[in-house]
Amino acid sequence: MTAPVAFAPEVAEARAAGRPIVALESTIITHGMPYPANLETARAVADDVRAEGATPAIMAVAGGRIHVGLEPERLAALAEARDVRKLSRADLAVALSEGWTGATTVAATMICARLAGVAVFATGGIGGVHRGAETSFDISADLEELAQTRVTVVASGAKAILDLPKTLEALETRGVPVIAYGQDALPAFWSRDSGLPAPLRLDSPEAVARAHLMRARLGLPGGQLVANPIPAEAEIPAEALRPHIDAALAAAEAQAVAAKAVTPFLLARIGAATEGAALAANIALARANGRLAARIAVALARIAAER
């Protein structure tokens, strides 16, 4: 049986021509940003990917199909839709079999990218180990997906609302390469420096592409995480964010916010507390990650063609 995958015309044309493609998630549209910033950002990231020589493929689920690439009218409708389900590995199959409309998380986007033959994926930040996970056991499925699905993920590290040392440890345990791009420190989403050293560092798209291909040659399962620091001009220092993160976490606990609702709740609270600065930073890092992912995809296609 073949997976129910539908390619947007732009993506189908790129596949037929052998041009590089970059996967993009859709929960950043439905759960990560308010309207109309979500739609404007999705369009901007897609244009950034095109400007770097690759084709954007926003992933989403609707009508029993995985949509690889969204046509303009479908993207606009998704940006305004309400009650869109947030899909990960656990519920992707049910969403497809039941015909639900759903946005793909990092984990689900990696699965969809693999099915579509797309090797590089750009997002904002990955999920990870939530604070207090030693009692709540709240750990994102993104970590398991990185350990088993061969896709290179470009993100600005893990989201700063998480327990970053435990997230890094969990990735190491699962054998996931965590590669800081162009610096020695691990970035922390809105901040360039988490205070943690990165296990690995690479300084060019070509180096990342070579590592991706070598993992395939070695038969290693899983992908690699490229931690791309937010542009310096858009950064919010970690010490400035700390009180806002602590206040948002306290509010989530007081209101018994749990499971998939936690991250959108925290991001919205922090965005309001920073008077929009966090949203502006989120937009800047998403666009930067799209550009880097496109450069890696282009390098990957070029190196593969030369072999």
Secondary structure, 3 states (H helix, E strand, C coil): CCCCEEECHHHHHHHHHCCCEEEECCHHHHCCCCCCHHHHHHHHHHHHHHHCCCEEEEEEEECCEEEECCCHHHHHHHHHCCCCEEECHHHHHHHHHHCCCEEECHHHHHHHHHHHCCCEEECCCECCECCCHHHHCCECHHHHHHHHCCCEEEECCECCCCCHHHHHHHHHHCCCCEEEECCCECCECCECCCCCECCEEECCHHHHHHHHHHHHHHCCCCCEEEECCCCHHHCCCHHHHHHHHHHHHHHHHHCCCCHHHHHHHHHHHHHHHCCCHHHHHHHHHHHHHHHHHHHHHHHHHHHHHHC
